[in-house]
Amino acid sequence: MNKYHVFFTTKYSEICLKECCFGASVSNSLANINAGDIAFIFDGLKRVLFGPVEILSNGQHVDKRPIY
């Protein structure tokens, strides 16, 4: 069964969409995301919701820089 996820950012929505990837500053926020799940990216500054996009792999990317 596929799950739905919403990622919140104020800086990185464009780069996520351009590079077809998403990241998080803590691995826990990516722990339950699997290939086939559906994700949305919410840009808090623009107040725009991007998606839906399908998660294509189970690979995780953790970036220690602030996401806001």
C-alpha positions as CSV (number, residue, x, y, z in Angstrom):
1,M,0.0,0.0,0.0
2,N,1.4,3.4,-1.0
3,K,1.7,6.2,1.5
4,Y,1.5,9.9,1.0
5,H,4.1,12.4,2.3
6,V,4.4,16.2,2.4
7,F,7.8,17.9,2.6
8,F,7.9,21.5,3.8
9,T,10.7,23.9,2.8
10,T,11.2,27.6,2.3
11,K,14.3,27.4,0.1
12,Y,14.8,24.2,-1.8
13,S,11.6,23.4,-3.7
14,E,13.0,24.4,-7.0
15,I,16.2,22.4,-6.7
16,C,14.2,19.3,-5.5
17,L,12.1,19.5,-8.6
18,K,15.0,20.2,-10.9
19,E,17.2,17.5,-9.6
20,C,14.4,15.0,-8.9
21,C,15.5,14.5,-5.3
22,F,14.6,15.5,-1.9
23,G,16.5,15.4,1.4
24,A,16.0,16.0,5.1
25,S,18.2,17.3,7.9
26,V,17.3,14.2,10.0
27,S,17.0,10.6,8.8
28,N,13.9,10.0,10.9
29,S,11.8,12.1,8.5
30,L,12.8,9.7,5.6
31,A,12.6,6.4,7.5
32,N,9.1,5.3,6.3
33,I,9.4,6.5,2.7
34,N,9.6,3.7,0.1
35,A,9.6,3.4,-3.7
36,G,6.1,3.8,-5.0
37,D,5.0,6.2,-2.4
38,I,3.6,9.6,-3.4
39,A,5.2,12.9,-2.2
40,F,4.3,16.6,-2.3
41,I,6.6,19.5,-1.7
42,F,5.2,22.6,0.0
43,D,7.1,25.8,-0.4
44,G,6.2,27.9,2.6
45,L,7.5,31.2,1.2
46,K,5.7,30.9,-2.2
47,R,2.7,29.1,-0.6
48,V,2.7,26.6,-3.4
49,L,2.2,22.8,-3.3
50,F,4.2,20.9,-5.9
51,G,3.3,17.3,-6.8
52,P,2.3,14.7,-6.8
53,V,5.6,12.9,-7.5
54,E,6.3,9.2,-7.2
55,I,9.2,8.1,-5.1
56,L,11.3,6.0,-7.4
57,S,13.9,4.4,-5.0
58,N,14.4,3.5,-1.4
59,G,17.7,5.4,-1.3
60,Q,17.9,8.2,1.3
61,H,19.7,11.5,1.3
62,V,20.4,13.2,4.6
63,D,21.8,16.7,4.5
64,K,22.9,18.3,7.8
65,R,22.3,21.9,6.6
66,P,19.2,23.7,7.8
67,I,16.2,23.1,5.5
68,Y,14.5,26.4,6.4
